[in-house]
Amino acid sequence: MKLTQEKVNELFSKEYSALVTRMLQVLKRPEDAEDMAQEAFIKLSLKAAEGYEVNYPRAFLYRVAHNMALDYLRKRNREDSRILATEADVSEVESSAVVEQWPMTGGLEGQLDNERALTQVFNSLSVLPGKCQEVFINHKVHQFSYRETANHMGLSVSMVEKYMSKALKHVRSDPRLLQQAA
């Protein structure tokens, strides 16, 4: 049977709240359940526009929504796991990074010392690739989050994490900066 927009509209009026309830059982978040149900109807509507043949439109709708929900959960779990693992790695590196140990003192002399320390860090970073330097500056100087840095530079958060880790390891291993922190 050819799927029509009329059939999709009929299914929407009859099945929307039941589909949201089903998606809530799978996704556990009301806003996610509503979004997933709406996306499933959009997919079904697109199939109708293409003249797709569907013998059991209701079953097809629920299968599409269920598959989309599973894909969403897999993606969310991967992201959550990656973020937790990265936060642990980065916090370990950052907690011992020389950058965090600089004495930031007040007054004119303190400001000059701070500027010298920053100049030494920038000089140390100059041997790293440009994007690595830019990530470090965005995060440490401009205090962008990793996500903000990624959006600003057109990179993935994962790539920002890698660049930041490389920069922090480099700064931590630079003997000139170790003397500065001492």
LINNORDA-V935877 format. One record per backbone hydrogen bond with DSSP energy under -0.5 kcal/mol. NH is the residue of the N-H (numbers start at 0). CO is the residue of the C=O. Records with the same first field share a line. If there is no record, write none. Layout:
# LINNORDA-V935877
NH=CO / CO
This chain:
# LINNORDA-V935877
2=51
7=3
8=4
9=5
10=6
11=7
12=8
13=9
14=10
15=11
18=14
19=15
20=16
21=17
22=18
23=19
24=20
25=21
26=22
27=23
32=28
33=29
34=30
35=31
36=32
37=33
38=34
39=35
40=36
41=37
42=38
43=39
44=40
45=41
46=42
47=43
48=44
49=45
50=47
51=46
53=0 / 51
59=55
60=56
61=57
62=58
63=59
64=60
65=61
66=62
67=63
68=64
69=65
70=66
71=67
72=68
73=69
74=70
75=71
76=72
77=73
78=74
79=75
80=76
81=77
82=78
83=79
84=80
85=81
86=82
87=83
88=84
89=85
90=86
91=87
92=88
93=89
94=90
95=91 / 92
96=92 / 93
99=96
100=97
101=98
103=101
104=102
109=105
110=106
111=107
112=108
113=109
114=110
115=111
116=112
117=113
118=114
119=115
120=116
121=117
122=118
123=119
124=120
125=121 / 122
126=123
127=124
132=128
133=129
134=130
135=131
136=132
137=133
138=134
139=135
140=135 / 136
141=136
143=137
148=144
149=145
150=146
151=147
152=148
153=149
154=149
159=155
160=156
161=157
162=158
163=159
164=160
165=161
166=162
167=163
168=164
169=165
170=166
171=167
172=168
173=169 / 170
174=172
176=173
177=173
178=174
179=175
180=176
181=177
